[in-house]
Amino acid sequence: MKTLLSLTLLVLLLPLSLGAQESSTEEYRRFEANLVIVVEEFESAGERAKTLLDPADGYLQNVETHRDEDKPDELYLEYSIAAAKIDGYLDKILALGEVLVEDSQGSVITETIVMLEERVNGLEADLEELRELADASGLSTDIRIERQRELARAEREFTREQEKLLKLLDSTRQYTVELTLVESIEGEIVLLERILFTFVLPGLALLVAAFFLGRLLGRQQAKRSK
């Protein structure tokens, strides 16, 4: 059975046949995913998650462990994975345990990158012209100072737009996957259900179980909104 992630990747990674016939422009795609997985063996699953990536295919951007006496242990990992390898690594990540949250977003950003490339190229051409004007002979001191200021402003704008382009290009080569491993609390919920089924009401037991799962989802949502 294909997961939501698999279907999203299928759409993103399929060649755009018609577009390839009509234009030689390279297609740029971006993808990111956020996963919450419940694991039985928290420590061993955490070690597997930390060493899951081959250094040639990506790296861990961030690792955080959260421990609280009143809540399940959590391990947060942020991966940067080569776009060409993303499908295989997602399968490995999903196999770590039971998927509680599976959220992914993908998009084609070719038009944005092409427009930004054209802007950077235009700014670079303007820079060359401004450098020639600033270096011209026979300029008065005031004019030379003014042209140097214009050149400095143009250089800052060029650098800013170039960095934006490089960052955007990088996001199409390396995909970000955020993973939170949560220690299984199934045993605690089952124990509470048994107590409530025996001494109180069956319906209340289900509400308590739903409360525990809702708390996990709430913590994940709060972390993402920070």
C-alpha positions, 0 to 999 in steps of 0.5 A: 500500500502506498503512503501519502508520502509515496504518492507525493513523491511519485507526482514530484519525481515523475518526468514531465514528459510533455514539458520536456518535449516542449522546452529544454528548461530544467525542472526544479522540485522542492519537497519536505516532510514532517513525521511522528512515529511511535516506537516500542524500543525508544533507545534502539530506534533512536540510534538507528534513526541517528545513523540511518543516513549514508554521509554521501546521501545527506546529513543530520541538521539537528538532533534534540532529545526531550525527556519529561517524567509526566510525558513520553520521551521524544527524539527530534531529528531533522534530515537533509537528504539528497533528492535522488535518494529521498524515496529509499530513505523515507521507506527506512524512516517509516519502518522505524515504528508506527506512523502517528503523523505523516505530513508532506508538501511538494511543489515544482518551482521552476518558474520562480528559479528562472525568474530569479536567475534572470534577475541575478543576471540582470543585476550582474550586467548592471554591476559591470556597467556601474564599475566602468562608470565609477572607474571613468577618468576625469570625474569630479570628486563629488560624482566619483563618490556618488557613483561609488555609493551607487556601486556599493548599493548595487553590489549589496542587492546583487549579493542578496539576490544571488544568495536567495537563488543559491538557497532556493537551488539547494532546496531542490537538491536536498530535501528536508525531513523532520522526524519525531520519535515518541516512546510508546505509551500503549502500555499505560493507556491499556492499563488505564482502560482496564482500570476504567472498564472495571471500576468506572465506565467503558466510554470514559476509558476511550476518552482517556485514551483519546486524550493521551494521543491528542496530547502527543499531537498537540505537542508536535503542533506547538513545536512546529509553530515556534 
